[in-house]
Amino acid sequence: MINKKLYDYRLKQKILYIDKVNPHVLQNYGDMFLEEGLLSDALDFYQKANYNSGMQNIKDIAFDRGDVMLFQQVAKALHLELKPADWEGIGQKAIDLKKYFFAQHALEKANNEEMLNSLKKIIQKEKDGKSA
C-alpha cells in the first residue's frame, strides 16, 4: 500500500516544485503513484524527472484505456506533435470502449468527418435502443 503521505497535496507540491529533489527520487515517486493507478500524479513526477520511459508507459496505458485527455497530456509532456493518425487511433480505441466523449474529442482533433459521422450514428443507435 502506498504511503498515505503521498496523498498529501502540499507534500507533493513541495517535492515537485519547492525542494531540489534528485531525479531518481522523483522517478521512484512516479513509480509508486503508477503502481497505485494514479496516472496523473505519476506523470507529474516523471515529467519533473525527465523520465521519458515512464511517460511513454503512461501514454501506452492511456491509449489502452481510451483516455484521450491523458494521452494528449502525456504527448505534450513528451513534446510530441500528434498526427491525425494518432488521434484516429485513440479515437477508435475510445469508440471500442464506448467512451464516446473522448472519441469525439480525438476525432475532432483528427479532423476526420467520416469517423465523426460514424460515431454520431453509433451514439444515436444506442440512444434509440435505450429509449425503446
TIROMI-303716 format. One record per residue (C-alpha): x, y, z. Coordinates in steps of 0.5 Angstrom, whole numbers, padded with zeros to 4 digits, always signed. Layout:
N
XYZ/...
***
This chain:
132
+0000+0000+0000/+0002+0007-0002/+0005+0011+0004/-0001+0016+0006/+0004+0022+0006/+0004+0021-0002/-0003+0023-0002/-0002+0030+0002/-0002+0035-0004/+0002+0040+0000/+0008+0035+0001/+0007+0033-0007/+0008+0040-0009/+0014+0041-0004/+0017+0035-0007/+0015+0037-0014/+0016+0045-0014/+0020+0047-0008/+0025+0042-0006/+0031+0041-0010/+0030+0033-0011/+0034+0028-0014/+0031+0026-0021/+0032+0019-0019/+0028+0020-0012/+0022+0024-0017/+0022+0017-0021/+0021+0013-0015/+0015+0017-0013/+0013+0017-0020/+0013+0009-0020/+0009+0009-0013/+0004+0013-0016/+0004+0009-0022/+0003+0002-0018/-0003+0006-0015/-0006+0007-0021/-0005+0015-0020/-0003+0016-0027/-0003+0024-0027/+0001+0024-0021/+0006+0019-0024/+0006+0024-0030/+0008+0030-0026/+0014+0026-0022/+0016+0023-0029/+0016+0030-0032/+0020+0033-0027/+0025+0028-0027/+0025+0028-0035/+0024+0020-0035/+0021+0019-0042/+0021+0012-0041/+0016+0013-0035/+0012+0018-0039/+0012+0013-0045/+0009+0008-0041/+0003+0012-0038/+0002+0014-0046/+0001+0007-0047/-0004+0006-0041/-0008+0012-0043/-0008+0009-0050/-0010+0002-0048/-0016+0006-0044/-0018+0010-0049/-0017+0016-0044/-0016+0022-0050/-0014+0027-0045/-0009+0024-0041/-0006+0021-0048/-0006+0029-0050/-0003+0031-0043/+0003+0026-0044/+0004+0027-0051/+0005+0035-0049/+0010+0033-0044/+0014+0028-0049/+0014+0034-0053/+0010+0030-0059/+0006+0033-0064/+0000+0028-0065/-0001+0027-0072/-0008+0025-0075/-0007+0018-0075/-0005+0018-0067/-0012+0022-0066/-0016+0017-0070/-0012+0011-0067/-0014+0013-0060/-0021+0016-0062/-0022+0009-0065/-0020+0006-0058/-0025+0010-0055/-0030+0008-0059/-0029+0001-0058/-0029+0002-0050/-0036+0006-0051/-0032+0013-0049/-0036+0017-0054/-0034+0024-0051/-0026+0022-0051/-0027+0019-0058/-0031+0025-0061/-0025+0030-0058/-0020+0026-0061/-0024+0025-0068/-0025+0033-0068/-0017+0034-0067/-0016+0029-0073/-0021+0033-0077/-0024+0026-0079/-0031+0028-0081/-0032+0021-0084/-0031+0018-0077/-0034+0023-0073/-0041+0022-0077/-0040+0014-0076/-0039+0016-0068/-0046+0020-0069/-0049+0014-0072/-0047+0010-0066/-0049+0014-0061/-0056+0015-0064/-0057+0008-0065/-0055+0007-0057/-0060+0013-0055/-0065+0009-0059/-0064+0003-0056/-0065+0005-0049/-0071+0009-0051/-0074+0003-0054/
***
